């Protein structure tokens, strides 16, 4: 079958508000550095008031991934819920101007567009405070099964598993995908997702609803309920067709049945802001998968995209990833 | 008299929307590279749609200057009109979080907050398309004469001379300043301001309403009606107490009566985005003036601030300018 889209993603439609912060400031708000938490609008307003001057850039985990796919020259679509406000206009402009299909209508009855207040400490670590607003109101009817069938891969964001409506939307997408022979990729997103939804995730894996699973070390350890990385990888890899585990500066590994591959992190000139590293790694890997390049080249594309995004503020690529990929994607 | 503020500025309250663009794109919209034009909301929407993904950062010429003053450790205030919308909240947060006093209430009856669509070409030149929106509705009553009297220097943005209400506000500020012994600094902002308001500007100078005048080469040539730079500087310097002329990579000069000084541009590592260079030069010079440092040191502070801001996207400093100034401001 001819696919019109390489990847169709469902995720939070978010604008990032990115400010430098000291380690002390992050400690003072009770956040472990590098973590993510959900906050309500009142908490967001209070934290924003205490933050340094910020820059606003479109974000959202799966949205960053499709931005990366577009930069690699692949055809991607996105589904996510915005409010009818200025931040929603910014998100819409930024994703469409990349050539990503994005047709989910904004809504006037769902509060404000989601924003993520990101504190970047001097070590370039990001600590994220997310006000989900409109993003958590994504309804299942926004997922068109015909649209899903037109994609090689559907990519689902674990962050969206928490609220009920988007979870139902993702179930609908998985059903439509397996009906159509579209592969389902899922990112665990954060340890808290694994912690809260371990039973759901186990069922998804055991029912074969997920074809490609992305996680970092902490998420995989938690999902496996193990303290040993190799054991955890073995145990999760046995339950999913393809497993990709990112390891920050130690690169990443992939497993598919008996096949395994690994990649080192790409060298960088200067580390600025690690926001989006995992999202862009997923973009590179999915670009390789959609082109049928095999685990090793797909991992390499992931490492290239992640290295680009951590060398500037913001979670979407500034460079032309297709050019950086060179012969790998030629 | 003890002054509570070093500088109180009146200017456009604007959020910048900054995107990379090719030379061809800038040509295709009929803009000379490096220029500024005013556009209405429909034109802004149309241009935005055609632009690449963008980052949003608070801007506004005089607002950038007070941001620079705050980074130098000086006490600054700002007056400008916002609408009651999300971009207005962003502007308010960013300027207040620097420690700048900003109390002008946003208004719900003046359309949207101003935005400047900035196209940055590969040579780091910026071409600016400004939708003034709420900013041009600044009313004279927003200027409190007591507030003006508490500042050593009032700084006025030429861009705001165009619309009638803010022009009246700036006249009110000049009157209050001279009543109180507060110095008046004025930036010509753009050649089109000089072109359209040459008679007004001549009157302001001849009535002694301006104490410190900022301009770049093109603006000073146009104001003097001369083709020769040295002649133009001589002629304008004879009509104002202090004249500062910025010359991009050739540094800047200052004249005060018989006294003259000049400074070279500071060396930089990489040129990224020239937006805000003039605004930050003014910040450095005014910091020196407010501290009574004399022309040469004030110019040097201007060069330091301008060099910082052109090495990253956005028109406000990211580094601590006080630290960069070192002994100069100790």
Boltz contact constraints between the chains, C-beta under 6 A:
constraints:
  - contact:
      token1: [A, 48]
      token2: [B, 93]
      max_distance: 6.0
  - contact:
      token1: [A, 52]
      token2: [B, 97]
      max_distance: 6.0
  - contact:
      token1: [A, 53]
      token2: [B, 94]
      max_distance: 6.0
  - contact:
      token1: [A, 53]
      token2: [B, 97]
      max_distance: 6.0
  - contact:
      token1: [A, 55]
      token2: [B, 55]
      max_distance: 6.0
  - contact:
      token1: [A, 55]
      token2: [B, 57]
      max_distance: 6.0
  - contact:
      token1: [A, 56]
      token2: [B, 56]
      max_distance: 6.0
  - contact:
      token1: [A, 57]
      token2: [B, 55]
      max_distance: 6.0
  - contact:
      token1: [A, 85]
      token2: [B, 86]
      max_distance: 6.0
  - contact:
      token1: [A, 86]
      token2: [B, 85]
      max_distance: 6.0
  - contact:
      token1: [A, 86]
      token2: [B, 86]
      max_distance: 6.0
  - contact:
      token1: [A, 86]
      token2: [B, 87]
      max_distance: 6.0
  - contact:
      token1: [A, 87]
      token2: [B, 86]
      max_distance: 6.0
  - contact:
      token1: [A, 93]
      token2: [B, 48]
      max_distance: 6.0
  - contact:
      token1: [A, 94]
      token2: [B, 53]
      max_distance: 6.0
  - contact:
      token1: [A, 97]
      token2: [B, 52]
      max_distance: 6.0
  - contact:
      token1: [A, 97]
      token2: [B, 53]
      max_distance: 6.0
